């Protein structure tokens, strides 16, 4: 009898070891996805960061600059929901490798493009690569979340925000001083992403085989909203996305021009100010998901969109110091919105992770692309200063958050 107690105790402790190993493996996958998101979005961020260089090299106006953004953003926007819907039905573990490969091709073409039309094609390839990358990587992040969906989505997205922030610095330090062909150096980033994503794809493939062996299928348990409720809620989310990403397009694409015209800073100095704005966004993204896990997605959406309105309205009226400081507050607060919106939509339509992530990442791309083109046209017709003034009213659309229902947290088991 005395020996039975240690045996029973040992038996109780055994299940913990596989659980710990599983959590460690899942965290490794989350960090790998976040890092590859950093690489992917750093490459994307090179395009707007080198706009001043392209403007001089090809003698472009602001409308043509907006069309570059429209091309690569719309390529991502149109294809992402299609990819997400397809992979909901047929998961593709190695699609991320394909997406990074397409991005690599676009990067090489961008470095060597001798004409404006080839620059547009290169931008389209970069957008297409992102369209393939985002839906399935978002699904993998949710699968590795261990139920902490907001945290996983924030960790995944903070990699993208960090990449977006680093891109202008890399452009300022390497491309702007030395020229367009030095974009080729960044092909190494895409190649690193290919290697990491091949290993992550192997983990995903093992998960698919394991679940197929156990007879698991995509399943969701929780509240299923009515079609009317879903339609109204998606309409509100669309308005909020419009507010966030049109304003973000103004800041990402025209903030540097505004600083140069308004305060006389150099191209490289303007990239540093843009880095401060985008870097603050990376910090805000990391906070948004875990806070949403604790206090609810709707509350985070309230704060992150409507909360930046006072800062946005003050920015066009501030001096250089306060402009930089206000941009940091805006970037940090506004960035917390997207993880909350995305997870909120996944809870609204459980079991549609690929479709939702593809749709909302696609909307982010599309709205930013359309916004860039429209704002570029407006800048040509008026001034960059007027663009910053007009866009400062967009966060007031956050008042529509009032119409979002409070969703009961859905418990899901998803691929």
SVG drawing of the C-alpha trace seen along z (x, -y; Angstrom):
<svg xmlns="http://www.w3.org/2000/svg" viewBox="-32 -75 57 77">
<polyline fill="none" stroke="black" stroke-width="0.4" points="0.0,0.0 2.7,-2.6 4.0,-2.2 0.7,-2.9 0.8,-6.6 3.9,-7.5 2.7,-5.5 -0.6,-7.4 1.1,-10.6 3.4,-9.8 0.5,-8.9 -1.1,-12.2 2.0,-14.1 2.5,-12.4 -0.1,-14.2 1.5,-17.6 4.6,-16.8 2.9,-16.5 0.8,-19.5 3.9,-21.6 5.6,-20.3 2.5,-21.3 2.4,-24.8 6.1,-25.3 5.6,-24.1 2.6,-26.4 4.4,-29.4 7.3,-28.6 4.9,-28.6 3.3,-31.9 6.7,-33.6 7.7,-32.1 4.4,-33.4 4.9,-36.8 8.5,-37.0 7.5,-36.0 4.7,-38.6 7.4,-41.1 9.4,-40.1 6.4,-40.2 5.2,-43.6 8.7,-45.1 8.9,-44.3 5.5,-45.8 6.5,-48.9 9.5,-49.5 7.1,-50.5 5.6,-53.7 8.9,-54.4 10.7,-54.8 7.9,-57.0 10.1,-60.1 12.8,-58.2 10.4,-56.8 8.8,-60.2 12.1,-61.7 13.3,-58.8 10.2,-58.5 8.9,-62.1 5.6,-61.0 2.8,-63.1 0.8,-62.3 -1.9,-60.6 0.6,-58.1 2.1,-57.5 -1.4,-56.7 -1.9,-54.3 1.2,-52.3 -0.4,-51.8 -3.8,-51.1 -2.2,-48.3 -0.5,-46.4 -3.3,-47.0 -6.0,-45.9 -4.1,-42.8 -4.1,-41.8 -7.7,-42.9 -9.3,-41.0 -7.5,-37.7 -7.4,-37.4 -11.1,-36.5 -10.9,-34.0 -7.8,-32.4 -9.4,-32.4 -12.6,-30.8 -10.7,-28.1 -8.5,-27.2 -11.5,-27.0 -12.5,-24.0 -9.0,-22.8 -6.3,-23.8 -2.9,-24.3 0.0,-24.1 2.6,-25.1 0.7,-28.0 2.7,-30.4 5.9,-29.3 4.2,-30.1 3.1,-33.5 6.6,-34.4 8.0,-33.2 5.6,-35.5 6.6,-38.4 10.3,-37.6 9.6,-37.8 7.9,-41.2 10.8,-42.5 13.4,-41.6 11.2,-43.1 10.8,-46.3 14.6,-46.6 15.2,-46.2 12.1,-47.9 13.1,-50.6 9.6,-51.9 6.6,-53.0 4.4,-50.2 6.9,-47.6 6.9,-49.2 3.1,-48.7 3.4,-45.0 6.1,-44.5 3.8,-46.2 0.9,-43.9 3.1,-40.8 4.0,-42.0 0.3,-42.4 -0.5,-39.0 2.1,-37.4 0.5,-39.0 -2.9,-37.8 -1.7,-34.2 0.2,-34.7 -2.3,-36.3 -5.4,-34.0 -3.7,-30.7 -1.1,-32.2 -3.9,-33.8 -5.6,-30.4 -2.3,-28.8 -2.0,-31.5 -5.5,-30.8 -4.8,-27.0 -1.7,-27.6 -3.4,-30.1 -4.4,-27.6 -7.7,-29.5 -6.1,-32.9 -7.3,-34.1 -6.8,-37.8 -3.3,-37.3 -2.4,-35.1 -3.8,-37.5 -2.0,-40.4 1.3,-38.6 0.8,-37.6 -0.1,-41.1 2.5,-42.9 5.1,-41.2 3.4,-42.9 3.3,-46.3 6.9,-46.0 7.8,-45.2 5.8,-48.1 7.7,-50.3 11.1,-48.9 10.6,-49.2 11.0,-53.0 14.1,-52.9 15.7,-50.3 14.7,-52.3 16.1,-55.5 19.4,-53.8 19.9,-51.6 17.7,-52.4 17.3,-56.2 21.1,-57.0 22.1,-54.3 19.2,-54.0 16.5,-51.7 18.7,-48.6 19.6,-48.3 16.1,-46.9 17.7,-43.6 19.4,-43.4 15.9,-42.8 15.4,-39.6 17.3,-38.0 14.3,-38.8 11.9,-36.9 14.4,-34.0 14.6,-33.7 10.8,-33.8 10.7,-30.9 12.8,-28.7 10.9,-29.5 7.5,-29.0 8.5,-25.6 9.1,-24.4 5.9,-26.0 4.0,-24.3 5.4,-20.9 4.0,-21.6 0.6,-22.5 0.7,-19.4 1.3,-17.2 -1.7,-18.9 -3.9,-18.2 -2.8,-14.5 -3.3,-14.2 -6.8,-15.6 -7.8,-13.6 -6.7,-10.4 -8.8,-11.4 -11.8,-12.2 -11.8,-15.9 -13.4,-18.3 -13.7,-22.1 -16.2,-22.7 -17.6,-25.5 -19.6,-25.6 -21.2,-28.9 -23.7,-31.5 -24.6,-31.7 -26.0,-35.1 -29.0,-35.6 -28.3,-36.6 -29.8,-40.1 -27.6,-40.6 -24.5,-39.4 -25.3,-41.8 -25.8,-44.8 -22.7,-44.1 -20.5,-43.5 -21.8,-46.8 -20.7,-48.6 -17.4,-46.9 -16.9,-48.0 -17.5,-51.6 -15.0,-51.3 -12.5,-49.7 -13.0,-52.5 -12.3,-55.1 -9.1,-53.3 -7.5,-52.4 -8.3,-55.6 -6.7,-57.6 -3.8,-55.1 -3.4,-55.5 -3.1,-59.3 -0.5,-58.9 1.5,-56.1 1.7,-57.5 1.5,-61.3 2.8,-62.0 6.4,-62.2 5.4,-64.7 3.5,-66.7 6.5,-66.9 8.8,-67.9 6.5,-70.6 5.3,-71.9 8.5,-71.8 11.3,-71.5 12.7,-68.2 14.8,-66.0 13.6,-62.7 15.6,-60.6 14.4,-62.6 10.8,-62.2 11.3,-58.4 12.4,-58.5 9.2,-60.4 7.2,-57.8 9.0,-55.1 8.0,-56.6 4.3,-56.6 4.5,-53.0 6.6,-51.7 4.0,-53.1 1.4,-51.1 3.3,-47.9 3.2,-48.4 -0.6,-49.2 -1.2,-46.1 0.5,-43.9 -1.7,-45.3 -5.0,-45.2 -5.6,-41.5 -4.8,-40.6 -6.8,-43.6 -9.7,-42.4 -9.4,-38.9 -9.9,-40.5 -12.4,-43.4 -14.1,-42.5 -13.6,-43.3 -16.2,-46.1 -14.6,-48.1 -11.2,-48.0 -12.8,-49.0 -14.4,-52.0 -11.1,-53.2 -8.9,-52.5 -11.0,-54.3 -13.0,-57.1 -10.2,-57.5 -7.7,-58.9 -10.1,-61.6 -8.8,-64.4 -5.2,-63.7 -6.0,-63.4 -7.9,-66.8 -5.0,-68.5 -2.2,-67.1 -2.6,-69.4 -2.5,-72.4 0.7,-71.4 4.4,-72.3 6.9,-69.6 7.5,-68.4 3.8,-68.1 3.1,-66.6 5.6,-63.8 4.3,-63.3 0.6,-63.2 1.5,-60.8 2.9,-58.4 -0.3,-58.5 -2.4,-58.0 -0.3,-55.1 -0.4,-53.3 -4.1,-53.7 -5.4,-53.2 -3.4,-50.0 -5.2,-48.1 -8.4,-48.2 -7.6,-45.6 -6.9,-42.6 -10.1,-43.4 -12.1,-43.8 -10.8,-40.6 -11.3,-38.4 -14.8,-40.0 -15.7,-39.0 -14.4,-35.5 -16.6,-35.2 -19.5,-36.5 -19.1,-33.8 -17.4,-30.9 -15.9,-28.3 -15.0,-30.8 -11.5,-31.7 -10.0,-31.7 -12.9,-33.7 -13.0,-36.3 -9.2,-36.8 -9.1,-36.9 -12.0,-39.3 -10.8,-41.7 -7.1,-41.7 -8.4,-42.1 -10.6,-45.1 -7.6,-46.5 -5.6,-46.3 -8.4,-47.5 -9.5,-50.4 -5.9,-51.6 -5.3,-51.3 -8.5,-53.2 -7.8,-55.7 -4.2,-56.3 -5.4,-56.9 -8.2,-59.2 -6.0,-61.1 -3.3,-61.4 -5.8,-63.0 -7.0,-65.3 -3.4,-66.3 -2.7,-67.2 -5.9,-69.3 -5.3,-71.0 -2.3,-70.3 -0.8,-67.6 -1.7,-69.8 -5.3,-69.8 -5.3,-66.0 -4.0,-65.7 -6.7,-68.2 -9.6,-66.5 -8.5,-63.0 -8.3,-64.1 -12.2,-63.9 -12.3,-60.2 -11.9,-58.8 -15.2,-60.4 -16.8,-57.5 -15.9,-55.4 -19.2,-56.6 -20.8,-53.8 -19.3,-51.3 -22.4,-52.0 -24.3,-49.7 -22.1,-46.7 -23.8,-44.0 -22.0,-42.4 -21.2,-38.9 -21.1,-35.9 -17.6,-34.5 -17.7,-31.5 -15.7,-28.4 -14.3,-26.9 -12.1,-24.1 -10.7,-25.2 -8.2,-24.3"/>
</svg>
